[in-house]
Each structure stands twice: as structure tokens, then as C-alpha cells.
Amino acid sequence: MLRTSVERFRAIAFIEGVSYLLLLGVAMPLKYFAGFPGAVMAVGWAHGVLFVLYLVALAEVSFSRRWRLVQHTPEHSLPCSDIKDVHLCIPSYNEFPPF
């Protein structure tokens, strides 16, 4: 299923994006409106680990696809940190089938 580095990157990016949405949409309201800070601690920790995995997967894709350093400028790599803009990280995104 996740045989190529691009497939692994897309899967990790999706999961990391979901953890970000959980952090903002569930854990933060629980902390500030319900007085339960433990949710932010748990979801925030998981999100941090997933973000590090995301960066490792991005590095793996960049090496396997032989991207040049010029392609890793902030305007190309920063959108990768937002779930709705992950497709901007992968040149020729349309050649890859969806999950």
C-alpha cells in the first residue's frame, strides 16, 4: 500500500493534518472552555511527533524525487504544513492516484 516515498508522505501528511484539526477543533476548546488542559497535552504531543515524521517524510520524498534546493524555498515548503495545501508540495501531483 505505502510502497513509494510519495505514498508514505501523502499518508503522513493526511494524518498530521487530521491531528492538527483535532488539536485546534477539539483539544483547544476543551482546554479553554471546559477547563481540561490534559487534552491539549495529549493531542499536542501526538501532533508534534507526527509533524516530525512529516518532516522526515518530506526529506525522503525530496531525496527520492531529486528535488533541487531551489524547490525548497519557503513558498514551496511552508504550504506543506497545512492540510489543504499539501498538494503544493509535490510537483506533478496529478500523476499520483489518490489514497
C-alpha positions in Angstrom: 0.0 0.0 0.0 2.6 2.6 1.0 5.4 1.4 -1.2 6.8 4.7 -2.5 8.1 7.6 -0.6 5.4 9.8 -2.1 2.6 7.5 -0.9 4.1 7.5 2.6 4.4 11.3 2.5 0.8 11.7 1.5 -0.4 9.3 4.2 1.7 11.0 6.9 0.6 14.5 5.7 -3.0 13.5 5.9 -2.7 12.0 9.4 -0.7 15.0 10.6 -3.3 17.4 9.2 -6.1 15.5 11.0 -4.1 15.7 14.2 -3.8 19.5 13.7 -7.5 19.8 13.2 -8.1 17.7 16.3 -5.7 20.0 18.2 -7.5 23.1 17.1 -11.1 21.9 16.9 -11.3 19.6 19.9 -8.4 19.9 22.3 -8.1 23.7 22.5 -11.8 24.2 23.1 -11.6 21.5 25.8 -8.8 23.4 27.4 -10.2 26.9 27.3 -14.0 26.3 27.6 -14.2 23.1 29.7 -11.0 23.6 31.8 -9.5 20.3 30.7 -5.8 21.0 29.7 -4.9 17.3 29.5 -6.4 17.1 26.0 -4.0 19.7 24.6 -1.1 17.9 26.2 -2.0 14.5 24.7 -3.1 15.7 21.3 -0.3 18.3 21.1 2.3 15.7 21.9 0.9 13.3 19.2 0.7 16.2 16.7 4.4 17.1 17.4 5.5 13.6 16.8 3.5 13.4 13.6 5.0 16.7 12.5 8.5 15.4 12.9 7.5 12.3 11.0 6.1 14.6 8.3 9.4 16.5 8.0 11.3 13.2 7.7 8.9 12.0 5.0 9.3 15.3 3.2 13.0 14.9 3.3 12.7 11.3 2.0 10.5 12.5 -0.9 12.8 15.3 -1.7 15.8 13.0 -1.9 14.0 10.2 -3.8 12.5 12.7 -6.3 15.8 14.5 -6.6 14.3 17.9 -5.9 16.8 20.8 -6.1 17.3 23.0 -3.1 15.7 25.9 -5.0 12.5 24.0 -4.8 12.6 24.0 -1.0 12.1 27.7 -0.6 9.5 28.8 2.0 6.9 29.4 -0.6 7.1 25.8 -1.6 7.7 24.1 1.7 5.6 26.2 4.1 2.2 25.3 2.5 3.1 21.7 3.2 2.3 22.4 6.9 -1.4 23.0 6.1 -3.6 20.0 5.2 -5.4 21.8 2.5 -2.2 22.8 0.7 -0.3 19.5 0.8 -0.7 19.1 -2.9 1.5 22.2 -3.4 4.5 20.2 -2.0 4.5 17.6 -4.7 5.3 18.7 -8.2 3.3 16.8 -10.8 0.8 15.9 -8.1 -1.8 14.8 -10.7 0.3 11.9 -11.8 -0.2 10.2 -8.4 -3.5 8.4 -7.7 -5.4 9.5 -4.6 -5.4 7.3 -1.4 
